[in-house]
Amino acid sequence: MPKPLLQDTALRYFQEVVRSGSATVASERLHVAASAVSRQIAALERTLGTTLFERHPRGMVPTQAGEILAAYARRAGLEEERALQEIQALQGMRMGLVRIAASEAFANLFLPRLIVAFRQQHEGIFFELDAQPPAVVTAQVREGVVDIGLRFSQAPEADIELQYSQSAPVLALMRPDHPLAGAAGIELRTMSEHPLALPGPQTTLRQMIDAACARQQIRLRPALVSNNMSTLHSFAIEGGGLSVSSGVAVRQLRAENRLAAVPVTDAGLDLRTLEVQTLAGRTLPRAVQAFLEHLKQHLPEVL
């Protein structure tokens, strides 16, 4: 049998340098000498006849050829994982791993409940759930770090396949005894007259609100800014004023009558969608596909 052109060890070292941006850091993570990593990278470059990294004082950045090889290596690793899981299933082992990255709104209550329900029927399936900001969720799907991404989004993403999508209205939150709790809808201008607790500017929700305010020349001065949803919810529950959220994040609090929620009706705030993302072109392992179907079945309930 002919010797493979690209060796597993070289690709593994190459991928770690791509992730870390440094041969030294990669060597520490791989528990090998930095010189061994450098030799493998140099051998790859000789084999392929091209430079794979731009060397800078602050680190190593993949060239266009390096990006192509990194994408290949990620997909090859994912296919290997899928093949192993399929073989295990054929042997009756009924084992599998499902890796999920999700926005905090989904990671806190919704996904744990789905995972528990799924494992009652499939005890051999194990899960890893990583709560991340929306952009990181998509990046981890694209890089093959996770199998499924669940987030809110405003625009299509390259190399991403949408497995599910639905509109995700923005809700204003307040105590049930707040004067605005019975309103059919509320505008940002009205909200600006009350103390506000808002998420940080890195979130899709805050970016939408800031854009809508800019169009209408509304100035918001939030009393509290936090990257923790529970903190924002507590601000409203304790009577501090108003906050904002998606329906999934406050479903339980509304059911317990601890919070009221009113749709925010300004133009542009209806452009956000809930998305389930996977890597485009990837054949998902059986366990991942099964949980994906379970997830899509229950998502219409959360908003």
Phi, psi and chi 1 to 4 in degrees:
 res  aa     phi    psi   chi1   chi2   chi3   chi4
   1 MET       -  133.7  179.9  179.5  -66.3      -
   2 PRO   -65.7  146.8   22.6  -33.3      -      -
   3 LYS   -70.9  133.0 -174.9  177.5 -179.7 -179.4
   4 PRO   -59.8  143.9  -21.0   31.9      -      -
   5 LEU   -66.4  -40.4 -179.0   64.5      -      -
   6 LEU  -110.0  119.5  -59.7  176.1      -      -
   7 GLN   -84.7  145.1  -61.8  -62.8  -52.8      -
   8 ASP   -57.9  -43.2  -72.0  -15.3      -      -
   9 THR   -62.4  -44.7  -60.0      -      -      -
  10 ALA   -62.6  -42.3      -      -      -      -
  11 LEU   -66.5  -38.3  -78.6  178.3      -      -
  12 ARG   -63.8  -44.5 -174.2  160.0   53.4   90.5
  13 TYR   -65.0  -41.9  -72.0   12.4      -      -
  14 PHE   -59.4  -46.9  165.6   79.0      -      -
  15 GLN   -61.2  -38.0  -74.7 -178.3  -75.8      -
  16 GLU   -68.8  -35.0 -165.0   57.1   57.2      -
  17 VAL   -67.1  -39.1  174.8      -      -      -
  18 VAL   -60.5  -44.6  170.9      -      -      -
  19 ARG   -67.4  -41.5  -78.3 -169.0  -73.8  -96.3
  20 SER   -92.8  -23.0   64.1      -      -      -
  21 GLY    74.8   16.1      -      -      -      -
  22 SER  -158.2  134.6  163.9      -      -      -
  23 ALA   -68.0  -33.8      -      -      -      -
  24 THR   -67.1  -48.4  -59.0      -      -      -
  25 VAL   -64.2  -40.4  175.0      -      -      -
  26 ALA   -60.1  -41.3      -      -      -      -
  27 SER   -63.8  -37.2   70.2      -      -      -
  28 GLU   -65.6  -41.0  -67.1  172.0   -4.4      -
  29 ARG   -70.5  -31.0  -66.3  177.8  178.6  177.0
  30 LEU   -89.7   -9.7  -66.9  164.1      -      -
  31 HIS    61.7   43.0  -54.6  -69.0      -      -
  32 VAL  -132.9  170.4  -61.3      -      -      -
  33 ALA   -71.5  146.7      -      -      -      -
  34 ALA   -60.9  -33.3      -      -      -      -
  35 SER   -65.0  -32.8   58.8      -      -      -
  36 ALA   -66.9  -40.1      -      -      -      -
  37 VAL   -63.7  -46.3  174.1      -      -      -
  38 SER   -61.1  -39.2  -62.6      -      -      -
  39 ARG   -64.6  -41.1  -77.3 -164.2  -59.9  -88.0
  40 GLN   -66.3  -39.7  -68.7  -72.2   -8.8      -
  41 ILE   -65.3  -44.2  -60.8  -59.7      -      -
  42 ALA   -62.7  -38.8      -      -      -      -
  43 ALA   -65.8  -39.8      -      -      -      -
  44 LEU   -61.0  -44.5  -93.1  178.8      -      -
  45 GLU   -64.6  -37.2  -68.8  179.6  -33.1      -
  46 ARG   -66.7  -43.3  -73.8 -165.0  -57.8  -88.0
  47 THR   -61.3  -41.6  -61.6      -      -      -
  48 LEU   -89.3  -13.2  -63.3  172.2      -      -
  49 GLY    68.6   31.9      -      -      -      -
  50 THR  -154.5  160.8 -172.1      -      -      -
  51 THR   -83.2  131.5  -58.2      -      -      -
  52 LEU   -99.2  -19.9  -62.8  174.3      -      -
  53 PHE  -135.4  145.1  -69.9   97.6      -      -
  54 GLU   -91.6  125.1  -64.7  176.0   -1.0      -
  55 ARG   -91.9  120.9  -84.6   77.6  169.3  175.8
  56 HIS  -122.8  160.0  -59.0  -71.7      -      -
  57 PRO   -56.6  -30.6  -25.7   34.2      -      -
  58 ARG   -97.3    3.5  -65.3 -173.8  177.5  179.8
  59 GLY   150.3 -174.4      -      -      -      -
  60 MET  -114.1  128.4  -60.7  170.9   66.9      -
  61 VAL  -117.7  129.4  179.5      -      -      -
  62 PRO   -61.1  139.2  -20.7   31.9      -      -
  63 THR   -76.0 -179.0   61.5      -      -      -
  64 GLN   -60.9  -40.3 -175.0  175.3    3.4      -
  65 ALA   -63.8  -39.1      -      -      -      -
  66 GLY   -63.6  -39.1      -      -      -      -
  67 GLU   -64.0  -40.2  -67.2  -75.7    3.4      -
  68 ILE   -63.4  -44.5  -67.3  171.7      -      -
  69 LEU   -66.5  -37.7 -178.2   60.1      -      -
  70 ALA   -63.2  -42.0      -      -      -      -
  71 ALA   -63.4  -41.7      -      -      -      -
  72 TYR   -61.2  -45.9  160.7   78.6      -      -
  73 ALA   -63.3  -39.8      -      -      -      -
  74 ARG   -62.5  -46.2  -76.0 -166.1  -63.6  -90.2
  75 ARG   -67.0  -37.6  -68.9 -179.9 -176.1  -84.2
  76 ALA   -63.3  -41.3      -      -      -      -
  77 GLY   -64.6  -40.3      -      -      -      -
  78 LEU   -66.5  -39.5  -67.7  171.0      -      -
  79 GLU   -65.6  -36.5  -77.1  -58.5  -58.9      -
  80 GLU   -63.5  -43.7 -179.8 -179.5  -15.2      -
  81 GLU   -60.7  -44.4  -70.5  178.7    8.9      -
  82 ARG   -62.3  -43.4 -177.0 -175.9   68.0   84.1
  83 ALA   -61.5  -43.0      -      -      -      -
  84 LEU   -62.3  -42.5  -69.8  174.0      -      -
  85 GLN   -66.2  -38.5  -70.5 -163.9   27.0      -
  86 GLU   -66.0  -39.0  -63.7  -60.4  -45.6      -
  87 ILE   -64.6  -42.6  -69.2  169.8      -      -
  88 GLN   -60.1  -40.9  -70.7  172.3  -15.5      -
  89 ALA   -63.8  -39.7      -      -      -      -
  90 LEU   -64.2  -32.0  -71.9  173.8      -      -
  91 GLN   -82.2    2.2  -66.4  171.9  -21.0      -
  92 GLY    80.8   13.0      -      -      -      -
  93 MET   -76.1  -26.5  -63.1  175.7   66.8      -
  94 ARG    51.1   47.9  -59.5 -172.5 -178.2  -81.2
  95 MET  -114.1  157.8  -64.2  176.2   62.8      -
  96 GLY  -179.9  160.8      -      -      -      -
  97 LEU  -127.5  131.2  173.3   65.7      -      -
  98 VAL  -117.1  119.9 -179.2      -      -      -
  99 ARG  -108.6  126.4  -58.9  167.0  -58.5  178.6
 100 ILE  -127.4  136.9  -52.7  167.7      -      -
 101 ALA  -114.9  134.9      -      -      -      -
 102 ALA  -147.9  151.7      -      -      -      -
 103 SER   -63.2  155.3  -60.4      -      -      -
 104 GLU   -56.0  -35.3 -176.3 -175.2    1.4      -
 105 ALA   -56.6  -34.4      -      -      -      -
 106 PHE   -90.4  -31.0  -57.1  101.5      -      -
 107 ALA   -74.5  -24.1      -      -      -      -
 108 ASN   -73.2  -51.0  -75.9  -13.2      -      -
 109 LEU  -126.8  -45.3  -69.7  174.1      -      -
 110 PHE   -61.7  -54.1  173.6   66.9      -      -
 111 LEU   -67.4  -42.7  -79.2  172.4      -      -
 112 PRO   -55.7  -38.8  -29.2   37.1      -      -
 113 ARG   -65.5  -41.9  -72.9  174.9  179.2  168.0
 114 LEU   -65.0  -40.0  -78.6 -166.7      -      -
 115 ILE   -63.8  -43.9  -70.2  169.1      -      -
 116 VAL   -61.1  -45.2  169.3      -      -      -
 117 ALA   -64.0  -40.0      -      -      -      -
 118 PHE   -66.3  -41.4 -174.1   81.7      -      -
 119 ARG   -72.4  -17.4  -67.4 -164.3   74.4 -108.0
 120 GLN   -64.4  -26.0  -71.9  174.9  -10.4      -
 121 GLN  -101.3  -19.3  -58.6  -63.6  -38.2      -
 122 HIS  -137.1   75.0  -52.5  -81.3      -      -
 123 GLU   -65.9  -21.5  -66.3 -177.3   -4.5      -
 124 GLY   -83.7    0.0      -      -      -      -
 125 ILE   -97.0  129.9  -52.1  -56.9      -      -
 126 PHE  -116.0  158.1  -62.2   87.8      -      -
 127 PHE  -130.9  148.1  -71.5   81.0      -      -
 128 GLU  -125.0  125.9  -65.5  177.1   -0.9      -
 129 LEU  -123.7  120.1  174.8   56.3      -      -
 130 ASP  -115.9  117.2 -165.1    7.5      -      -
 131 ALA   -84.8  123.4      -      -      -      -
 132 GLN  -143.9  159.5  -68.0  -72.9   -1.9      -
 133 PRO   -61.5  156.3  -20.4   31.4      -      -
 134 PRO   -52.3  -45.4  -27.7   34.9      -      -
 135 ALA   -63.7  -34.9      -      -      -      -
 136 VAL   -71.3  -36.4  177.6      -      -      -
 137 VAL   -55.2  -50.7  169.9      -      -      -
 138 THR   -65.3  -40.8  -61.7      -      -      -
 139 ALA   -60.9  -40.1      -      -      -      -
 140 GLN   -69.1  -34.6  -70.1 -170.6  -20.4      -
 141 VAL   -65.2  -46.5  172.5      -      -      -
 142 ARG   -62.8  -35.3 -172.3  179.6  -69.3  118.4
 143 GLU   -85.6   -4.2  -66.6  167.3    6.1      -
 144 GLY    78.7   12.2      -      -      -      -
 145 VAL   -70.1  -34.4  176.2      -      -      -
 146 VAL  -127.7  164.0  -61.5      -      -      -
 147 ASP   -90.2  -37.0  -54.7  -57.2      -      -
 148 ILE  -131.5  136.9  -60.4  170.7      -      -
 149 GLY  -117.4  138.6      -      -      -      -
 150 LEU  -131.1  116.6 -175.8   57.2      -      -
 151 ARG  -157.8  172.1   58.9  162.9  -72.0 -172.4
 152 PHE   -96.5  144.5  -64.6  109.4      -      -
 153 SER  -146.3  160.8 -178.0      -      -      -
 154 GLN  -119.5  -14.8  -67.1  176.8  -94.2      -
 155 ALA  -149.1  156.3      -      -      -      -
 156 PRO   -62.8  153.3  -19.3   31.2      -      -
 157 GLU  -120.0  140.3  -63.1  -82.8   -3.2      -
 158 ALA   -66.3  143.6      -      -      -      -
 159 ASP    65.1   19.1  -57.3  -42.1      -      -
 160 ILE  -118.5  133.1  -66.2  -64.1      -      -
 161 GLU  -102.9  127.6 -178.8  174.1  -15.4      -
 162 LEU   -84.0  116.9  -74.9 -172.5      -      -
 163 GLN   -88.4  -20.8  -63.6  -74.7  -11.8      -
 164 TYR  -163.8  144.1 -178.5   90.5      -      -
 165 SER  -152.8  138.4  176.7      -      -      -
 166 GLN  -153.7  154.1   74.2  179.0   77.3      -
 167 SER   -63.2  143.9  177.6      -      -      -
 168 ALA  -128.5   90.7      -      -      -      -
 169 PRO   -61.6  150.3  -17.7   29.4      -      -
 170 VAL   -90.1  131.7  176.4      -      -      -
 171 LEU  -114.4  140.9  -57.1  177.0      -      -
 172 ALA   -90.5  134.3      -      -      -      -
 173 LEU  -108.4  143.5  -53.3  179.6      -      -
 174 MET  -160.8  168.9   67.4  -75.4  -66.8      -
 175 ARG   -65.2  151.6  -75.6  169.3   56.9  100.2
 176 PRO   -60.3  -23.5  -25.9   35.2      -      -
 177 ASP   -95.2    9.2   57.0   -0.2      -      -
 178 HIS   -70.5  145.4 -167.8  -79.4      -      -
 179 PRO   -57.6  -25.8  -24.6   32.3      -      -
 180 LEU   -91.0   -1.4  -64.2  173.5      -      -
 181 ALA   -64.4  -26.1      -      -      -      -
 182 GLY   -94.1    3.7      -      -      -      -
 183 ALA   -70.1  149.9      -      -      -      -
 184 ALA   -77.3  -25.9      -      -      -      -
 185 GLY  -164.5  164.9      -      -      -      -
 186 ILE  -145.0  143.4 -173.8  172.0      -      -
 187 GLU  -102.3  157.8  -64.4 -177.9  -18.4      -
 188 LEU   -60.8  -33.8  -72.0  169.9      -      -
 189 ARG   -62.5  -40.0 -166.0  172.5  -61.9  -80.0
 190 THR   -67.4  -40.8  -59.4      -      -      -
 191 MET   -62.7  -32.2  -66.4  177.2   64.4      -
 192 SER   -65.3  -14.6   69.5      -      -      -
 193 GLU   -86.0   -1.0  -60.5  169.0   -0.2      -
 194 HIS  -122.2  155.8  -62.2  -97.8      -      -
 195 PRO   -59.8  136.7  -21.5   32.6      -      -
 196 LEU  -123.9  145.2  -67.1  173.2      -      -
 197 ALA  -118.2  121.6      -      -      -      -
 198 LEU  -125.2  152.9  -63.7  177.7      -      -
 199 PRO   -71.1  167.6   25.4  -33.2      -      -
 200 GLY   -70.6  162.7      -      -      -      -
 201 PRO   -67.1  -11.0   22.8  -32.4      -      -
 202 GLN   -80.9   -8.3   76.3  -80.4    6.5      -
 203 THR   -89.5  150.0   62.5      -      -      -
 204 THR   -59.2  -40.9  -55.2      -      -      -
 205 LEU   -61.8  -47.5  179.0   53.3      -      -
 206 ARG   -65.9  -38.9  178.1   62.7 -177.2  -85.9
 207 GLN   -62.3  -39.7  -68.9  164.6    8.5      -
 208 MET   -65.1  -43.4  -67.8  175.6   60.4      -
 209 ILE   -64.5  -44.4  -70.2  172.2      -      -
 210 ASP   -62.3  -39.9  -72.5  -12.4      -      -
 211 ALA   -65.7  -42.2      -      -      -      -
 212 ALA   -65.3  -38.6      -      -      -      -
 213 CYS   -66.4  -38.8  -73.6      -      -      -
 214 ALA   -64.0  -39.5      -      -      -      -
 215 ARG   -64.3  -32.8  -73.0 -167.5  -64.1  -90.4
 216 GLN  -102.1    3.7  -58.6  176.9   67.1      -
 217 GLN    55.8   45.6  -63.0 -175.9  -27.5      -
 218 ILE  -101.3  132.2  -61.0  171.3      -      -
 219 ARG  -105.3  118.2 -175.6 -177.4 -179.4 -171.2
 220 LEU  -100.5  132.2  -64.7 -176.7      -      -
 221 ARG  -122.7   85.2  -62.5 -172.9   63.1 -177.8
 222 PRO   -63.1  138.5   19.6  -30.1      -      -
 223 ALA   -71.1  -25.4      -      -      -      -
 224 LEU  -146.7  132.9  172.1   65.2      -      -
 225 VAL  -120.6  130.1  174.4      -      -      -
 226 SER  -148.8  147.3  176.1      -      -      -
 227 ASN   -92.4    9.3   63.0   -5.0      -      -
 228 ASN  -112.4  118.9 -175.6  -80.2      -      -
 229 MET   -63.9  -38.4  -76.1 -165.8  -45.7      -
 230 SER   -61.3  -34.9  -64.8      -      -      -
 231 THR   -64.1  -43.3  -60.5      -      -      -
 232 LEU   -64.7  -41.4  -59.9  177.6      -      -
 233 HIS   -63.8  -42.5  -60.4  163.3      -      -
 234 SER   -63.7  -35.0  -66.0      -      -      -
 235 PHE   -57.0  -45.9  179.0   86.9      -      -
 236 ALA   -71.4  -41.2      -      -      -      -
 237 ILE   -61.6  -37.8  -70.2  170.7      -      -
 238 GLU   -80.9    3.0  -63.7  -61.2  -33.0      -
 239 GLY    84.3   18.1      -      -      -      -
 240 GLY   -71.9  -22.2      -      -      -      -
 241 GLY   147.2 -140.6      -      -      -      -
 242 LEU  -106.5  156.2  -51.9 -179.7      -      -
 243 SER  -140.6 -174.2 -171.1      -      -      -
 244 VAL  -135.1  157.0  -68.8      -      -      -
 245 SER  -169.8  174.1  179.2      -      -      -
 246 SER   -95.3  166.3   60.8      -      -      -
 247 GLY   -65.6  -37.4      -      -      -      -
 248 VAL   -63.1  -33.9   62.1      -      -      -
 249 ALA   -73.6  -22.0      -      -      -      -
 250 VAL  -122.1   15.4  -67.3      -      -      -
 251 ARG   -57.3  -47.0 -173.6 -177.4 -178.2 -161.3
 252 GLN   -69.3  -39.8 -173.2   65.1   31.5      -
 253 LEU   -64.6  -35.5  -67.1  171.6      -      -
 254 ARG   -70.7  -39.8  -66.6  172.4   70.4 -174.7
 255 ALA   -63.2  -32.3      -      -      -      -
 256 GLU   -85.6    2.1  -64.0  169.1   -4.2      -
 257 ASN    60.3   32.1 -158.9   35.1      -      -
 258 ARG   -93.7  -19.6  -60.8  175.6   64.6 -166.2
 259 LEU  -139.7  147.4  -82.8  178.0      -      -
 260 ALA  -108.0  152.6      -      -      -      -
 261 ALA  -134.6  133.4      -      -      -      -
 262 VAL  -127.0  131.9  176.1      -      -      -
 263 PRO   -61.0  138.5  -21.1   31.9      -      -
 264 VAL   -90.5  123.6 -177.2      -      -      -
 265 THR  -101.6    2.5   57.2      -      -      -
 266 ASP   -61.8  145.9  -63.7   72.7      -      -
 267 ALA   -60.1  138.4      -      -      -      -
 268 GLY    98.0  -19.6      -      -      -      -
 269 LEU   -84.4    1.3  -65.0 -173.4      -      -
 270 ASP  -101.4   10.7   57.1  -12.8      -      -
 271 LEU   -90.8   -8.0  -60.0  177.7      -      -
 272 ARG   -82.2  139.3 -171.7  177.2   69.3  153.1
 273 THR  -125.7  150.4   57.6      -      -      -
 274 LEU   -84.4  130.3  178.1  163.5      -      -
 275 GLU  -129.3  139.3  -67.4 -174.6   -3.8      -
 276 VAL  -106.1  119.7  178.5      -      -      -
 277 GLN  -115.3  142.8  -58.2  177.7  -20.1      -
 278 THR  -134.8  168.1   59.1      -      -      -
 279 LEU   -72.9  127.2 -178.6   62.5      -      -
 280 ALA   -60.7  135.0      -      -      -      -
 281 GLY    83.4   -1.8      -      -      -      -
 282 ARG   -90.6  137.0 -179.8 -172.1  174.8 -164.6
 283 THR   -88.3  117.9  -58.4      -      -      -
 284 LEU   -78.7  143.7  -62.4  173.8      -      -
 285 PRO   -59.5  157.9  -23.1   33.4      -      -
 286 ARG   -59.3  -42.0 -173.4  175.3  -58.4  177.1
 287 ALA   -64.4  -41.5      -      -      -      -
 288 VAL   -65.2  -44.0  174.6      -      -      -
 289 GLN   -62.8  -39.6 -173.3   64.5   50.7      -
 290 ALA   -65.0  -43.5      -      -      -      -
 291 PHE   -69.6  -34.2 -178.2   75.5      -      -
 292 LEU   -59.1  -42.9 -177.2   60.8      -      -
 293 GLU   -65.3  -39.4  -63.9  -54.8  -42.0      -
 294 HIS   -61.4  -42.8  178.6   67.8      -      -
 295 LEU   -63.9  -47.8  172.7   62.2      -      -
 296 LYS   -64.2  -31.8  -69.5 -169.0  -69.5 -173.9
 297 GLN   -64.7  -34.4  178.6 -177.1  -12.1      -
 298 HIS   -98.9  -13.0  -70.0  -82.7      -      -
 299 LEU   -61.6  -36.8  -84.9  171.8      -      -
 300 PRO   -58.6  -18.7  -26.0   35.9      -      -
 301 GLU   -78.2  -20.3  -53.1  167.7    4.3      -
 302 VAL   -87.5  -19.3  -56.7      -      -      -
 303 LEU  -106.5      -  -62.4  178.5      -      -
